[in-house]
Amino acid sequence: MFRVIFHLDMDAFYASIEQRDNPALRGRPVIVGSPPTQRGVVAAASYEARKFGVRSALPSVTAGRLCPKGVFVAPRMEAYRAESREIMKIIATFRATVEQVSIDEAYLDLSGVLPAADDPDDALRQSLPMARELKRRIRAERGLNATIGIAGNKLLAKLASDFQKPDGLTLIPERDKVLFLRPLPARVIHGIGEVTEKSLIAAGIRTVGDLQDYPGDLRPLVGSFAERLRRFAFGDDDRPLELGDEIKSVSAEETFLKDTTDRPQLRACLREQSVDIAERLKRRLLGAHTVQVKVRYSDFTTLTRQISMEEPVTEARDIYRLGCFLLARDRLVHRPLRLLGLGVSGLTESTSRQLTLF
């Protein structure tokens, strides 16, 4: 039995729901988040707004400057979660094994559903009518577009879904996977973040083809990730779908020797915690859709606040920025803090936002 994996990714999920529910927003640059006149960040952006460089976790004031005609809409997280549940009900009717990795994306393993095939590429081709039907039903029943990538493993299926957005359908045949990968920037490989990319560029490795051709030992550049990175560069990935035992969150916290409201000390604490969390995400090849802060006061009163992004954050600077934003937005440092914590959840695979075609 040959593996057939779909990666389904809803197109600009939060913003598309807003455009569907309010026809006056269709075709306009919609930015889900606080308006630029208030302290806030972008939770999601429509494709019309993304053309101006607007993205998740960007400060709202910056988004307003980049996209002066952007329409800012307050997030409706419960509406987005309810829509996600409806889409997952549609997916369930296809009888595939499903790994839901975030509110708007999922892997489907069709290996046990399709008829027997003579070779891997025959199995992949047989799945095309099912992918088209899944896209059609989501559009007809929910009024939203989805992009689907089809391949023989999770790595390639994810890259295929990033390849042609929005409303795309891309299949990567097994026989073509090495050639498909060669011209792509190295950063599209699952697990390559900003720091790793810089190390690779310093060694002259800019594309996946450069990784395939690299004659030396990759361990000095990427450490223990070297062996897996080499396999990924050739399109090989044997990871199974995760069905419930995966890690749910990553966090760090510090109890101060003396309760404090000192802003430089608190910022330094958040910065250290964000670096620690980003490194742990990197080791697990993960990104996070939700960032949370936790504070405890002298009387042991404990509060938590969180914010969710449509696109996962992976870098320490974004986690730090969102942590600072939450402290400021809810005025949590109005009296001395005994403890300050930072955490992320809604974990998903860390990959590039969209492929750049050469």
N, C-alpha and C positions, 0 to 999 in steps of 0.2 A: 504494500500500500504506500503510495507516494503522498508526501505532505502537500496540502494546499491551504495556504493561509491568506485570509483577507485582513487588511487593516482599513477599518472604516473611520473616517475623520469628518465630522460635520464642519461645514464651511462657515467661518466667522460666526460661531454658534450664538453667542449672546446678542451680537448686533443683528444677525439675521432674524432672530425671534422678534426683536424690537421692530425691524422693518416689516415683518409679516403682520404683526399685530397693529401697526400704525402705518397704513399705506402712504401717508404723507412723507415718511422717512425713506421710501424706496428710491434707490439711485443716489441718495445723498450720503455724505461722509458722516457716519454715525460713530460717536465715541461714547462707550459705556463707562461712566465714572463721574467723579465730581467735576463741576464746571471749573474753568480756569480762574474764575474770580475767587474760588475757595481753595483752601489747602486740600489737595487730593491727588489721586493717581488714576491712571487709566486701567480699567479692568479688561477691556476688549475694544476692538476697533473693526469697523466694516472694511471691506476691500477698497471702497472708495477713499476711506481715511488712511489706509495703509500706504496708498500711493504717495502720501505726503510724509511718510516716515513715522507715523503714529503707531505705537505698539503697546502691549501690556507692560505694566509697571512703570511707564513713563510718567513723570509729574504732569498733572493736568495743565499747569501753566505752560509747560513746554509743548504739550500737544496743541494747545490753543494757538501758540506762536507758529508752529509748523503748519497747522491747518486752520486758518482764520475762519473759514466757513463751516467748520465742523459743528455738528449738532450733538451736544452733550446730553446724555440720557442717564438717569440714575439706575444703578443695577437693580435687577429684580431676581435675586438668587433663587427664591422659591419657585418662581416661574420657570427658570432654567432647569432646575432639578426635576420639576414635574414633566417638562418636555423630554428630558433625558430618559425618564422612566417609560414614557410612551414609545420612544424610539427603541429602547431595549426590548419592549414587548414585541415590536415588529421583528427585530433580530431573532428573538426566541423562536419564532414560527419557522425559521429555516433549519432548525434541529442541529445546528453546529455547536461545537464546544466553544464557549465564549469567555474571554478575559476582558472585562471592562476596565480600562486603565485610567479613565477620567470621565468627567461628566459628558464629554462630547466625542469620545473615541473608544474603539474596542477592537480586539483581535477576534477573528472567527477561524476556527480550524474545521475545514470542510472535508478532511481526509476520510472520515467514516461515513460521509453522506453521499459522496459522488460514486458513480459506477466504477468498476475496475478499469484501469487504464494500462496501455502497453508500455508507456514511459512517462517520466515526470512532466514533460511539456504537454503531453496528451491530457494528463490529469488537470493541469492548469487551464488548458483551453476549454475543457468540459465545464469549468466553473464560471465561464464568462456569462452565460445566460442567467445564472443565479445572481451574479453581481449586478447585472442590469436590472433584474427584477427587484432586488433590494433597494437600489437607488430609486426606481420608479415608485415603489410603495411609499418610501419616506417622503418623496415629493408630493405624491397624490394625497396621502393621509395626513401629513404633518405640514405641508407647505414649505418644506426646507430642502436644501440641496446637501448631498453628501458626496465626498470623494472616496473612492475605494482603490487601494493598491493590492495587487494579487502577485504572490510569489511562493516559493517553496519553503520560506522561513520568515521569522518575524523581522529580522534586519531588513531584508529586501522588500517585504510587504510595506513596511513603514516608509522606506525610501520611495517606493512606487506611489504611495498616496501623497507624498510631498512633491512629486514630479510634475503634476498637472492639476493645478487648482485655479479656480473653484470648479465644482461639478465634474471632476475628472474620473477617469477609469484607466488605469495603467497596469499592464501585466509584464512582468520581467521573466522571460523564459530561462530555464536553467542553463541552456546552451549559450545564452548571451550575457549571463550575469557579469562575467569578468570584464567584457568589453563595455557593458553598460556603466560599470563603476569607474572605469579608467579616467574619463575626463572630469569627473566630479571633484569639487574641492574636498580636501581631506576632512574638513570639519563636519561633513554630512555623516560620517561614520559614528554610529552609536557609541557614546562614551568619550568623544573628543570634545572637551570644553575649551574655554579661552586660553587657559594656561598651557594645556597640552598642545593646542594648535600653535602657540608661539614657539614651543620647543621644537615642533616638527618643522616649522618654517625656517628656524635657525639652522636646521640640518639640511635645508634645501628640499624639504618635502611639502609640497603645496597641494597636490592632487592625490586621489586614490591610486592612480597609475604610478605616481612616485613611490607610494607605499608598496605597491606590488613589485616594483623594480628594485627597491632598496636592498643592497647586498649585505649591509652590516647588521649588527645586533641592535634591535630597537629598545632593549632594556635600559640603556643609559638615558634614553629620551623619555620613555613612558613607564618605566619600572615594571611591575608585575602585570601590567595591562598588555605587555608586548606580544605575548603568544596569542591572546584573543584578538588583538588588533590586527595581527597578520592574517588570521582566519577571516575576520570581518572584511578585510581589504579584498579578499577573493570571493566574497559573497557567501561564506560558509558560516552557518549559525545553527546550533542544535538546541537552543533554549526552548523548553516547552512553554505552553501557556500557563500562566500563574492563576490558580483557581481558589485563592483564599488564604494562603500561608505567607504572602509577601509582607515585607515591612510596611507599617502604616504611617509612621511619622519619624522625624529626627528632631531632636531638641537639645538645648544647652541652657543652663541657668547658673546664677552666681548669687550666693548670700554674702552680703557685705559685712565686714567687721564692725562698721559703724553705719547706721542708717544715713542715707544721703539724698540730696537733691542736686548735687554738683553735676551740671550738664556735661562738662568734658569727661568726667569719670564715667558717666552713664553711656555716653557715646563710645568711649573706648571699650567699655564692656560689651556693648552691642556689636561693635566692629569685630572683636575677638570671637564672639559667639557666631557671627555670620560666616567668618572664615572657617571656623571649625565645622559648621553645618555644611557649607559648600564642599569642603574636602570629603566629608562623609558621604554626601550625595554623589560626588565624583567616583568614589571607590565602588559604589553600588550602581553606577551608571544611571542615576535617577535625576529627575527634576521635580519641582513641587508647584502645585497650583495654589496652595494656601499658605500664608505666613501669619504667625500668631505671636503676640507678646504676652508675657505674664508678669504681673507686679504683685508684691506683697508689702504691706505697710507695717508700721511699728506695732499696731494692734493685731497683726496677723490676718487682717482682711486681705483677701487675695482676689484679683481681678484678671480676666483674660480678654483680649480683643483680637480679632483676626480679619483678614481681607483675602479675597480669592481672585485669582487671575485666570483668564481664559487660556493663555499660553503659559507653560511652566517656566519658573525661574530656576536658574542653576548657578548663577554667579554670586559671589559674596557681596558685591556692591549692590545688587538688586535686593537681596535679602536684607541687607543693612538699611537701605533706603526705605523699604517698606516697614521695617521695625521702627525706625525713627518717625515715620509718618503716623503709625498707629499711636505711639506715645503722645505725639503732638495733637493729633485729631481729637482724641478723647481726653486730653489734659490729664494724663495719668500721673504726671510728676507734680502734682499740686501740694504734696507733702512728702517727707522723707521716705525713701524706699528701703526696705530691709532686703528684698530680693528682686532681681530682674532676670527674666528668662526670655528666650527666643526659640521658636520652633517652626517647623514646616510640616505640612501633610498634603493629602491629595497627590500622592507620589505617582509619577509616571516615568517612562523611559526618556532619557535626555538625548535629543537629536536636534538637528538644525530646524529652523522654522519652515523653510522652503528651499528646494534645490535651486541653485543658479546654473542655468544651462550655458554651455560653452559653445 
